[in-house]
Amino acid sequence: MQKWKHADYDCEVKAATYTDDKGNYLIRTGGSLPWRLNNPGNLRPRMTSSGKPAPKIVKSHIGFAKTKNEKNEDCYFLIFPDYETGENELRASLKRKYSEKTIKEAIATYAPKKENNTETYIEKVEKISGLSRNSTISKLNETEFDRLVKAIIKIEGYNDSSKEPRVEKQIKGTSITLTDGAAPITNQEITLRQDGKDSKLESNHAGELPTIIHLPGITHIELLIKNIEGHLEEVCKIPKEKFGKNLLLIFDSLIAKASTNTHTPKNNEAKKERKNILYTISPGDTLFKIAKKFKTTVEKIQSDNNIKEKAKIYPGQKITICNTNTNTNTNTNTNTKKNDNPKKSNDPELNNKNTQKNETHTEKNRSKSGAGSPIATIDPIQKIAPWMAVAIDEGKNAGGKNEGSIDHNYHKLIGMHGSLNSTPWCAAFVSFCLNKVGASSVKSQSSQYPVNSKNFIKIDKPVYGAIMVNSEYITETNQYTGHGHVTFVYGKTKSGEIIGLGGNQHDQLRFSSYPADFFIGKKITKAKNENGEEIKKTITKHQKRRGYYIPISYLDFYNKNPSEIDTFDPDELNKELFGFDSKKSSKSRKTT
């Protein structure tokens, strides 16, 4: 059976659209609204004070349908992935909300007078189910409760197709992500051409284009963007055999457009003008390399940043390079845009379009004295795992606090429910950091979510910023429990254990070290033997390294910049970067 992951509803054409994680689409029109939405009970979401659906309480729905009632007011209904899920949610809702009420009392709330003829509704329930309106729902047996559910479904009109016949059509769609090799390209306009017809698409904050739905009979599609002269130019042709796949387009450079008006600085003021730069230390950096890059001295950087030992700097640490004279002009007339020509796709068969060579369209014709036309320059972008800067800032803000005292609830920040005290939050923290920089649009509370997501790719070795997934197993049977832990790779210890920066690590946001396989605890369970006698059984659990993953938008940068992770002491990192002494050793691996 198809597993639909997301659904939308178009009120104007009365069509529900279902999508899965493989680019498949299902479109439903006609029939009744409950049928189109797989919502046989016409269940509605809880609403916020602003009149919008609240974040999920019912976990099983995959979207909201916005419609108009008879008074032309907005109203919302839940969309479920299939009929069975919708019916099960109706059953659960009746038991959860109305268990101790009579059928009459329950229907008065379920179908209120402001929207229904409640008395007629109750009469229909009695007639169809054969139950008394005075029956208490919790006292109905299984057969009686089933009759009540079926009566409600019939009254809500799930099977009513008298106005329009049911139409259901499954379509293949293609998913495309735009990236510069290290980060997503956002808000990029692309023209899609199918059978000579053009339509405009735009990438979202994660570089993802809307899933492309293919017209019947189409043998290929073309993607075009505007070149320097503003004319549409084909950059990729996708044949029919590639429809329905997840594709990656990589743009590999920037075009700088800058004012090149001539000027002569007065008294060499422009030549002498310097500025401070906030620099984020990258893996492999040393103060010597940084000083050479910015034409300053190690001693000055140490003095300006109160660095006592020049060998002790850390990736993600921010330092100020004071009074630098670097090629980083901040001319307000300078503006940049992504190169209009993608370099390649992650599918070799799509790399059949030779585009013009990427260039920087700015003449370097200023003299050394500063006279003449200014060079248009762009501040260098540090592209190494940009989400790590977010993670480190969050760690600094948390400062070693216990999860109950941390200011940010990462569940709520990604639109989910739960508190840090009650719900494991390692995945919510990882999702938050990745979402913050647009590296991924996935929001999940599952520690295993990068493993099967199309938005991530497994890599062979740990690198700075990779997502490390550990999976939990029962030691005695080697049975996978579906749980585990997810954290960001920061470095390694002298003994080779991976240092992870993450949440829910001994109830803190901190650095901790992890071997490839480790014991996490014991649990006593109760069972019955063959004689029916209750026995107690002790099981042990351990976590094993599942793998390392990176966002798909980061793949090209990863391939071009192979690196080894550096060696650190995790307790020292907690102290130097996050400002707290680890009360529990960072070798303590409690993750729940």
N, C-alpha and C positions, 0 to 999 in steps of 0.2 A: 504494500500500500504506500502511496506517495505521502511523504511527510512535509507538509507545508509549514514554513517557518514564519511567514509574514503575510499580512493581508491588508488591502486598502479597499475603500468603497467610493465610487463616483455617484453622487446623489443625482446629478443631472441625467445621466444615461442609465441609472439604476443597475450598475454593474459592480460585482465584487471581483477583485483580482488577488489571486493567491500566488505566492512565490516560494520556491525552496532554495536550498543552498547550492544547487547545481545549475541555476539559471532557467529553470522550468517555470512556466506561468500557466495558471488555470483561470479562465474568465467565466463567470456565471452571470447570466442575464435571464430575465423573465421569471416565471414562477412567483413564489411569495418571498417576502423579505427574509423570514426565518430560514427558508431553504437556501437563499443566496448567501447567507451568513453562517450556515451550519449552526444556527442558534434556535432550536425548536421551541425553547421557552421564551424567546424574545427578551433575554436577560440584558440588563443595562449595567453600565459601570457606575461606581460611586463618583460623584461630581465634586469638583473643588469649588471654592467660593467665587472663582472667576468664571464659572460655567463651563469648565473644561474637564475631560475625564481625568480622574486621579491616577497616579501610578498604580501599577498592578497590585491588587489584593488577590483576585482570582488569577492564579498562575497559569492556567491552561489556555487562555485566549491569546490570539496572535495579532489582534488589531482592533480598531474601533471603526464603526460605521456612523457617519454623521448624516442625518436625514432631517426632513421637515415634517412637523405634525400638521394637523388640520388647521391650526392657528398660525401656520408658517413660522413656528418657533423651532430653533435647533434642538434636536434630541439625538442621543447617542445610544448605540447598541454594541454588544460585544461580538466579535467574529472569532469563531473556533476553527481549528484545522480540519475537523470532520464531524459528521453527525454524532458519532458515539461520544466524542468529547463534550459536545454541546448538551447531549441528553444527560450524561453523567454529572455535568455541572448544574443542571436543573435539579436533579435529584439531591445533590449535595446542598444546594441553596435552600431547598424546601426543608431539609433536616436541620440545617444550620440556623436559619432565620425563624422558622415557624413550627419547630418541633412540638412545643407545648401549646400551640394554638389550635383551635378548631378549624375545620376547612373554611367555614364562614369568615372567621377572623383573619385567616391567612389570605384569602382572596381579597378581602377588603383592603389589604396593604399591597398585595401583589398586582391587583388590577384596580387601582383607586378610582373613585367616582369622577375625578376631574378629567380622566382620559377614557373611561370605560363606563358601560352600564353594568355596574358591579353586581346588582341583583340578578340580572339576566345571566351573567357569567357564572354565578353560583348555581343557578338553576341548571345550566348546561352541564356543569361538573357533576351535579347529582344525577342527571339523566344519563350521561355517558358512562360514568363510573359505577353507578348503582350505590354510591355511598351517601350517608347522611351529612348534611352541612354541619351538624353538631359533633361529628366524629373528630377526636383529637388525633393529630397527625402522628405523634409518637406512639399511639396505641394501635395504629394500623399494622396488620401483618404484611409480609412481603408481597403477597398477591394483591392485597387491597391498595398498598402504596403504589404498586406498579400501575394499577387501574387509574389512580389519581394522576400520575405523571402522564399517561397516555391521553387522558381527558384534556389536560392543559395543553398538550402539544396539538391536539385536534382543534381546540378552540382558538389557539394562537395562529392557526392556519398554515402550518408547515407544509402540508401536502396540497394546499390550494393552488392550482395552476389554471383557474377558470379565466383569469384576465389575460394572461400571456403564457404561452408554453415555455417550459424550461429549456434553456440553451446552455450547454456546458462545452467549452472548448479548451484543449490544452495546447500551449504554444511553447516552443523552445526560445529561450532568450540568451543573450551573450553579455557577460559581465566584463567590463574593462576598467582597469585602474591606471591612472596617470602618475608618474613619479619622475623625479630628477635623478633617481638612483639612490637617494638617501632619505628623502622625505616626499610626501605626497605633493602633487601640484594641484592647488585648490583654485576654484572659480575660473577654470580654464574653459573657454567656449570652443566646442567642436561642432562641425557640421556633419551630420549623418546623411548619406545619400543612398537611397534604395529605389531602384527602378526609375531613376531620374528625378525622384522627389527628395527635396532637402528638408531636414528638420534640425533645430538647434538643440544641442545638449550642453550641459555645464557640469563640471566635476564638483563634488561636494568637499567638505572639510577633510575628508580622508582620501581625496583624489579619485573617488569612484564616480563613474558616469552612471546615469540611470540605466538599468538593465535594458538592453536593446531587444525589442520584439520584432521578429522578422515577418515581413509580408509574405503571403502565399506565393509560391512560384519563383521566389528570388533566388538567384544562384550565387550572389555575392553582395557585400555591402562595401561602401567606401567611406573613409573618414577623412575630412578635410579641415584645414585651419588656414587662417589668413597669413600670407607671407609679408615681407617687409613693405611691399607696395600696397598691401591691403586686399590682394586678390586671393581667392580660395585656391588652395593647392592640395592635391591628394597626398596624404602621408602614409596611408595604410589601406590595403584592400584585403578583406576577410572573405575567404571562400566558404561555400555552404558547409563543407565538411568540418569547419571550425565553429559553426554556430553552436551555441549552448555551452561554450567553454569559458573559463576564466582567463583573461588575457592581460598582459602587462605592457604598457607603452612607456618607454623611457626617453625623457628629454634630457640632454646632457650638457647644456650650457645656458648662459644668460646673454641677452643683448642689452647693452647700455646705451641709452639715449641721453645725451647731455648737452647743455649749453656750451658752445665753444667760442663765445664772444671773447675778443682779445681784451687784455687788460694789462696794465703796468702797475705793480704794487708800489705804494708810497713808502719810501724809506725802507724798503725790504720788509715791511710789516708782515705781509702775507707769507713770506718765506720763513719768518721766524715764528709764526703762529703755530702753537702746538696744542695738543689736547690729550686728555686722559682717556684710557681705554679700559673697560671692564673685561677681563680675559678669563675664560673658563679653561682650566687645565684639562688636557686630554691625556689618555693613556700614552705612555712613552715620553711625555714631556719632561724636561729638566729645566732648572732655572737658567742654565747656560744656553740651551736652545731658545728659550723664550727671550732672553736678553739679546741674543744675536738677531732674532727675528724683528725685534722692535728697536734695535740700535740703542740699547741702554746697557746697564751693567747688572750683574748678579747682586752686587752689594746694594744698589739702589732699590731693586725689587724687594730684597729682604727688608731693607729699612722702611720702605713705604708700606709694607704689608705685615710687619712685625713677625717675619719668618725667622725663627732662631736657628734652625738647622736647614741648610740649603738642600740637603738630600731628602728632606721630608716635605714633599708636596703630594697632593692626592688628586686623582681624576675627579672632576666635578667641582673642585674647590675654585672659588672665584677670587682673583687677585686684581689689583689695580696697577696698570702700567702708567705711571705718571709722566706728564709732559713729553709724550712721544712725538717723534717726527716721522710718521709713517705715511704711506701712500693711501690715505683714507679720507680724501676730500669729502666734505659734507655739503657741497653745493646744492642748494635747495631746488635748482633746476634739473638735477639729475634724477631720473626715475628709471626703474628697471622693469623688464617683463621677461617672462619665460621665452626661450627660443621657440619660434614658430614651427620648428621642424623636429619631430621626434627622431631619436637616433635608432631605436630598435624596439622590437617586441620580445617577450620571453619565449615566443614561439618562432624558431628559426625560419619556418615556412612563410612567416609574415614579413620577413626582412627582405622583401623583393623590390622595394621602392627606394631608389637612390635619391636622397634629398640633397639640397645644396649644403656645402661645407659650412659648419657652424663658425661664425666669426663674431668678434666684438667690433661693432661699427663705430669706432671712435678713433680719430687720428691723434697720435701722441706727438704733438708739435709744439709743446711749450718748452722754452729754454730752461737751462739749469738755474738761471737767475730768477725765474718765476715770471718773466715777461712772456707775452704772446698769448696763445689760446690755452686755457687750462685743460689738463688731462681729466677726462671723466673717469672716476674710479668708484669702486663699490667696496664697502666694508666687507672683509672676509667673513663667510658664514662657517661656523664650526658645526659640521654635520654629523659628527660621531654620536650616534645614539642620543638625539636631542631630548628624549623622554627622561634620560637620567638626570638632567638638570632639574626637572620637576620633582623627581623622586628624592633627590638630595635636599632640595628646598623644603619639601614636606618633612623630611627627617629632621632638619634643623628646627623647624617650627614645633615639631613634636617634642624634641629635646629629651627623649628617653621616658616620656610619660607612659603610664600604663594605659591600655586601650580605653578604659573608662573615662580618662581625662583628656584624651586627644581631641582637639577642637574640631577637626574635620571628620564627618561620617562619610566614608567613601562609598558606602552602599547608596546613600541618598544622592551623592554627587554624580552617580552614574544612573540615577533614576530608578533605583531598586529599593526594596524594603529591608529593614533589619538594622540592628545597632551593632557596634563593634564588640560589645560585651556578649551579645547573644548569637551572632552569626559569624562564622569564619570569614575573614575579610582580606585574605591574601590576594585573591583574584580581583576583588573590587578595587584594591589599591593599584594593581598592575593595569587594569582597564582604565582607571582614572588618569594615570600618568601617560599612557599611550594616546588616549582620547584628547588629552590636553594639548598635545602638539600635532594632532591630526594623523598620527602614524597608523591608527586603527579606529574604526567606528564601532567595533564590537564592544558590547557592555555585558559583562558576565560575572556571576558570583561563584562559578565553578573553577576550581584550581586546575582542571584538566582541559579548559576550553581552547588553548592554542593547538592542542594535538590534532583535532579534527576540523579546524576552521580553515576555510579557503583564504583567509586573510593573513595566514602565517605559513612560513616554510621552515622545515626542520633543517638544521645545519650540522656539520660533522663535529665541530669542536666549540668549546666555550669562548666567546669574545665579549668584550666590554658592552654591556647593555642588552645582551641576549636574554631571552626569557627562558629560565630553567624550570622544567616541570618534573616533579617527583610524584610517583604513584604509590599508593598504599596497598599492601598485600597481607594476607593472613599467612603467617610463617609456616604453619603446619600443613596447609593445603596449597600454598602459593596462589590462592584465589585473590583476584583483583577486586578491591572493595568499591572502586569508583571514586575514591577520595584521594587526597594527597596534598601537595603544596606547590605554589608557583611563586617565583621570586626573580629579581633581576641579577644577572651575573655582574659582579664588580671586579673581582680578582680571584686570587687563590692564596692559600696559606703555604708556609714552607713545606708542609707535609703533603701538599697537593690537593687538599680539600677546596671545594669551590666556596668563595665568599659571596653570599647572596644578600642583596639589599632589598628588603621587602617588609610588608605588614604581616601582622599576626605571627610574628616570630618572638616567641615567649611573651605574648600579649603586648608587644611593643612594635614600633616601626624602627628597625635597626639593622645592623650588619650581623650576620651569623654565618658559620661555616658548615658545610655539608659534605660528607663522603658520598660515594656512589651508592652505598647500601647501608642502612642503619636501623637499629631497633628503636621503636617509638613507644611501646607499652604493652601491658597485658590487660586482658578483660576476662571476667568470669561470666560464663553463660550457663543457662539452665536448659536441660533437655531431658527426654525420657528414653530409657533403654528399651530393649525388646520385651521386657516384662511389664512395661508401663510405669516403671519406677523413675522418679525424678532424680537426676544426677547433675552434679556441677562439673563444668568443664572449663579449663583455662586455655584461652587462645592468646597468642602473641602476634603483634603486628610490626611490620617494618616498612620502610619506604625505600624504593629504588629509583635511580635516575631514569626518567622516561626519555629525556632528550633536551636539546637546546633549540629554540625557535626565534625567528625574527619576523617582523612585519614584511609582507611582500613588497611594500614600497621601498624598503631598505635594502633589497637584495642586490641591486647593482652596486651600490656603495660598498656593501660587504664584500662582493667579489673583487672589487678593485682595490680594496684596502685590507688585505689579510694582516692580522696582527695576533700577538700572543698577549694573554692577560698578565698583569704585573702581580708581584707577591706583596702581601700586606699582613698585618696583624688585625683581625676584626675588632678586637677590644680597643686597640689604638685608634681605629677608624671611628668607632662610636664616640670616643673621647675628643678626638681632634676635629671631626666634622660635625658631630651632633651635640657635643658639649656635655656628655654624661659618662660617668664611670659605670660600666656594666655590673649591675648587682649580681646578675647571673652570667656565668661565662658564656661567650658567644658560641662555645661548642655545645651548649644546651640547645636541643633542637625541637623544643615544644612548638608546634605550629597550629594548635587548636585551643 
